[in-house]
Amino acid sequence: MPEQSFLSPAARSRPLNREPERAGDYVLYWMQASQRVLENPALEYAVERANALCLPVLVGFGLTTDVPGAALRHYAFMMEGLAETARELKRRGLRLALLRGAPDDAALALGGRAALVVTDRGYLRRHRAWRARVAAEAPCAVVQVEANSVVPVEAASPKNEWAAATFRPRIRRALEPYLAQTQTRELRRDSLGLELDLPTLTAGPELLAGPGIEPRPGPVTPWFQGGTAEALRRLHRFTAGPLREYHTRRNDPGLELQSGLSPYLHFGQISPLTVALAVRDAAGVPEEARDAFLEELIVRRELSFNYASYEERYDRYEALPDWARRTLAEHRKDPRPYLYDPQELDSGSTHDPYWNAAMREMRITGSMHGYMRMYWGKKILEWSPSPEQGFAALLTLNDRYFLDGRDPNSYAGAAWCFGKHDRPWQERPVFGKVRSMTAGGLRRKFDMETYLRRVDALTPQD
């Protein structure tokens, strides 16, 4: 195992305004995207600055129910993680101030007494807008620390990359200095007794009751339990077994060789660095298997951060490459052998047993085998009256059912189904030069009956 190196959290930081640090009662860590204690550079930066200022650190979180597409499923998973995070913060002498309301309102309310506001980074429009408002209105310095990527976006590339082929060499050149843990520092002053003049909440399932949260789709606890401890358990299981075959058999839907970590990465309940180092250092794993997984974790996942950061229309049809929109337009009037409306898609009522099984897996578990997720998206394009309608239907289902919906990675994956980050292929009806996938291709490559049996055995919880 390589000797572990450490990276200062300042290496991932950048100021969001020109205000100075000032006299205050605490340093505020506004936790939003990185909902964890373990390997959290934003938290450690706040601790470092608080120690230098002889102040405690207050951790603040804004619990909003105004997230388009989010339902009880997503909030229950997040709350399981936040309850664990609150306990871990307390063990370190840190108080979590959980406020109900818009995250930017919570940050500004708590920032009124802060010497400094530290926050983690979000990549979507609403996340950037929250941070921009706090930076503009806070009476003190606001510093953002990128904690949910291995390589910060701007360090990887200064522009919207065309594809993985152009992004890969850039991020690989930048990678090595960032493959280092963040050093955990002891607090000089704890914040457990800190008094606030704001109504705060205790993280727990009771917060999910009442109006504001769509009750369906419901929780997926039998399949995914939120929190860092469960994420680490899954990581250990993966590196001890499935990882060894990842390079050769990961695409087979009948096998369970996926890591299952995507929801935990989405909510920031585990750091991608923790995952990357565990995969790098796992014993008895072929180098090809490590490379295959790290390609997805670092190159592909962080290509999606590049996309969301540099393309303002990341969740819109207009963001697709010109060649893709042009070829889809040329085939707009091609006959569709099958057409399904949004309700039929939502219920999984198509002629295709493999697609219906994928929908069933998603509706019940909040997840889907990665290869089937590509097939699922391609078929929505094929079965929709127009590519624009197909794109909208795909994103609606993505955000409603997947635990990792509303994420740069899932938005880039949806756009990939329509040609983003890909190249032109042989021209076909409906798809034009956009890559297609077929049921026959699934049968030739995999034992799809095994997949159907596995999904059929799933028992709905709501």
N, C-alpha and C positions, 0 to 999 in steps of 0.2 A: 504494500500500500504506500503511495507517495506521501512524503512528509507534508502535513497540512500547512498551507500558507494563509495569511489573513489580509483582507483588503479593508481599508478605511471606508466607512460609509460615506465620507465626504466625496469619494471618487464617483459616487452615483448621484450626487446632489447638484442642484442648481437653484439659484434664487428666483422667485417668481415676482418679486417687487423690489423697490429700491429703499424700502424702509429699513432702519437699523434695528438691531436688538435694543430693548429698552428695559427699564425697571419694571418688574412684574412679580406676580405671586407664584408663577410656575412657567415651565415650558410646556406648551400644548403639543402633543402628538395627535393630530387629527387622523385617526385610522379610518380608512374607508375601503381601499382596494386590497390591502394586505392584512387580512383578519387573522393574525397569528402573533405569537411571541417568538417562536423558534426561527432563527435565520431571517431576521427582519431588519434590514439596514436602516429603514426610516425610524424605527423605534430606537435602534442603537445610536443613531445620530442625535435624536432628541435627548437620550441619556447623556451622551458625551457633552452636549452643549449645556444641559442642566447642571452637570457636575462642575463645569467651568464657571457657571454663574452662581453656584451654591443654591440652586433651586430644585424643587421636586419636579417630576414629570406627571402631568395629567394626560390620560389618554381619553380622547373624545370620539364618539361615533354618532352619526345621525341616521336614525331609522326611518326611512321614508317608505310609504306604501304607493308612491306615485312613480312606479317603474313600468312602462308599457310592456305588456306581455307576461309580467311576472305574476305568479299565483302562489297559493299556499305551499305547493311543492318546493318552490325556490326559497321562500322565507323560512320554512321549517328546517331545511338543510342549513341555511345560513345561521339560524338561531342556535342550532345544535353546536355549530362551531364557535359562535360568539360566547355561549355559556362556558365552554371549555377555555376560551381565550381569557375571559374575565377571571377565571380561577387561576390561570397561569400568571396573569398580570399581578394578581394579589400576592402570589408567592414571591414575586420580585419586589413587592412594596409599591405597586402601581395601582392607582384607582382607575377604573373604567367609568367614565361618565357617559351613559347612554341616553340620548335625547330623542324623543319622537319628533319627526319633522324632516324638512329638507336638509341634506347634509351640509350645504353651504350655510344655511341659517344656524345650524348647530355649531359649526366651526366659528362663525362670527360671534355667536353668543358666548362661547367658551373662550374665544380669543380676546375678549375685552379686558381680561386680567392677565393676559399672557405676555411674557417678555419676548417670546419667539413662537411662531407656529411652524411646526414641521408636518409635512403630509407625504403620503405615498402618491404614486402616479396612477392615473386612470387614462385610458387611451380613446374612449369613445367621446362623442360630442358632448353629451350631458356631463360626463366626468370632467372634461376640460373646462366646461362652462362653470361648474361648481368652483374649481380651483382658481379660475380667472377672476371670478367675483370676490372670492376671499382675498386673493392677492391685492385687488383694487381697493377693498374696503377695510381690511384689517389695519389696526393702528401700529403694527410692528412688522418686523421682517417675516416673510413667509418663504420657507425653503421646501422644495420638493425633492424627495429621494426616491429614485426608481428601484423598486423592491420586487417587482413581479416579472422581471426579465433577467436573463443571465447577462446579456450585454445591453447597456442602455441604447435606446433607439438611435440617437444621433451619433453615438460611437460606432454603431454598426454601419450606418449609411446616411448620407445627407439628403437623400431623395427617394421618391416612390420607385421601388425596384420593379422591373419588368416581370421577373420570374425568379424561382429558386436558383436557376443557373447563374443569374447575375448577382444575386444576393449572397449565395454560398461563399464565394471567395472573400467577399468583404467581411462577413461576420467571422469567418475562420481566422482571418488576419487579426481581428480585434479581440478574439476570444480569450486567449491565455491569461492575461492579467485579471480577468473577471472570474476565473475558475478558482476563487479563493473565498473562504468563509468570512463572515463579518464577526469581529471579535465582540464577545459579550462583556460589558463592563458593569461593575458593581455600582449601585446607586449610592450617592452620598446622603441624600434625603429622600424619604419615602413620601408618598402622597395619600396614604390610606386614611389619614385623619383630616384631609383637606375639606374645608367646608365650602359649599357652593350655594349661591342664591338662585339656583335653577332647579326645576323638577327633573330628577333623573330616574331612570328605570333600571330594573334588574333583568339581565338577559335570561330568558326562560320561555317555555312554550306558552305561558299565559299571555304574552305579548301578541300572539297570533290570533287571539280571539277578538271578536267584535268586527265592526265595519272597516272597510278599506282594503282588505286582502281578499282577492278572488279565491273561493274555496276549492275550485277545480281547475286544473288537476291537483290531486291531493299528494301528501307526502310519499316518499319512496324509501322510507326507513328500512324496510326489509332488505333492500339492495344497496342503499347508500346511506351510511350514517355520517353526518357532518362532523368536522373537527380534525385537528392536526394529528391526534393520536390514531385515528382510523386511517388517515392518509399515510402515516408512517407504517402502520401494519400492512397496508396494501403494497407499499413500496418494498418492504422486506419480503413479502410473499412473491412479488414479481421478480426481484433480483435473485431470489433463491431458487427460482424454477423457470417460469415462462420466458424470462429474458434470454435464456440459453438457446431457444429456438426462434427468437424473434425475427432474425434475418431471413429465415426460410419459410415460416408457417404463420406469420402474424396476420396475413390477409384472409385466412380460412375462417369463415363465419361459424363453422361448426366447432371450432376449438376456442378455448378461453385463454388466449395468450395476450390479451390487452392488459395494460397496467391498471385501468380504471381510475386514473388520477386526474382526468380532465376536470371534473366538477371541483375538485379540491384546489387545482391551479386557478380555476375561474374565480373562486371566492377568496383566493389568496390564503387558503388554510395550510398550504405547504408551499415552500419556495422552490422554484425550478432549479435553483442552485443545489438545494438539498437532494433533489432527484438526480441531477446530472452527476454530482459527486458520488452518490451511491451506485449509480450505473457504471461510472468510470472505474470504481474501486471494487466492484463485485468480483468474487473469486470464481474461477472455473467457467467464465463466460467467453465465448469466441469473440475476437475483435470485431468480426463482421456484425455480430448481434449488437454490440455496444454502438457501433457506428450507425446501424439502422435506427436504433431508438433515439440516439442523440440528434440524428438528422431531423426527426420529427419534433423532438422536444425543443431544440434550439433553432435549427435553420427554418423549418416550416412554421413553427409557432411564432417565432420572432419576425418572420416575413409578414405574418398577419398584423403584428404591431406596427411594422413599417407601413403597411397598407392603410391601417386605420389612422395613423398619425399624419401621413402625407396626402391622403385622399379623403377630402371632406365628405364625399358621396359614397363612402365605403359600403353602405347598406342600400344603395340605390342602383337600379338597372343601368343608369347613365354612366356609372363608374366602370362598366365593362370595357375591355379594349375595343378600339374601333373595328378591328377585323371581325371580332365576335359579334358585335351588334349588326355589322353589315351582312355577314353571312346568315345570321338568324332572320334578318329582315328579308333577305332574298328567298328564304324558305318559309316565310310567314303563312303562305296560303297552301302549303303542302297538306294533303290529306292526313289526318291523324287517325290511325286505326282505332284508338281509344281516346275518349275525352271524359274527364272526371271533374266535377265541381268541387269547391273547397270542402263541402260537407262530406262528400264521398271519400275524399283523400283523408280527412280527419278521422273518419271511422274505419279506415283501412278496408274499404269495400271495392276493391278493384279486381280484375281478372287474374292478377299476378300473385301467386301464393308467397313468393319470396318478398315482394314489396309489402304485402299485407303483414307478413311476419315481422318485418323491420318496423313498421308502424306500431304493431302490438308491443314489441320490445321497448320502443320509445315511450309509448303511452304509459306502460306499466312501470318501467324502471327509471325513466328519465335519461336513458342512455341508449346507445346503439353501437353495434360492432362497426369499427371504422370503415371497413371496406363496404359494408352495406350502407353506410351513411352516404358514400359517394354514389352508389347505385340508386339509392332512394332519391337523391337530389336530381340525378340525371333523368329519372323517369317522370318526375314532376314537370320538368321541362318538356318532355316528349308528350305528355298527356294533357297539357294545358292548351286552351284556345289560342294563346299568343305567348311568346317568350316573356313579355312583361308581366302577364298574369301568373305565369309559372313562377317567376322570380318572387313576386309578392306572396304567393301561396307558400312557397318554400320558407321564406323568412317568418311568416306567421306561425307555421308549425314549429320551426326551429326555436323561436322565442317562447312559445307556449309550453312545449313539452320537455325540451332538453334542459337538464340542470345547468349545462354550460352554454345555454342560449345567451343572446345579447353579449357576445364576446368577440373580440377581434378574430380569434381563431375560427369561430363558427361562421362569422360573416365572410371571412376569406374563403372558407370551405364552400359556402353557398355560392359565392361568386365564381369559384373554380369550376363548379358544375356547369357554368355558362361561359367558360373560356378564360377567366382571369388566371394569371400566373401559369398559363398553359400556352400551347402553340396550335396552329391549324393542323387538322388531320384530314384524312380522306373524306371527301364530301359524301354526305348521306341525306336522305329525306329528313325533314324537320330540323335536324341538328345542323345542317350545312357542314361547315368545317370544324364545328365544335365537337370534341371527343364524345363518343357515345358509349353506352354500356348496355349489354343485353342479358336476358335471362339465360339464353343459351351459353353465353360466356361464363356465367356463374356455374352452370352445371358441368361445363368442361373442366373447370379449374378445381371445383370443390365438391364435397359430399353435402349437397344442400338439404338432403333429407334429415341429416343430423341437426342442422340449424333449425329446421322447421320443428323438429321434436323438442329441441331445447326451448324454443320460444313458446310452443304450445303448452309446455309444462308450467309456464309462469302464471301465477294466480293474482288477478287484479285485487287491489286493496281498497278501491273506492268506486 
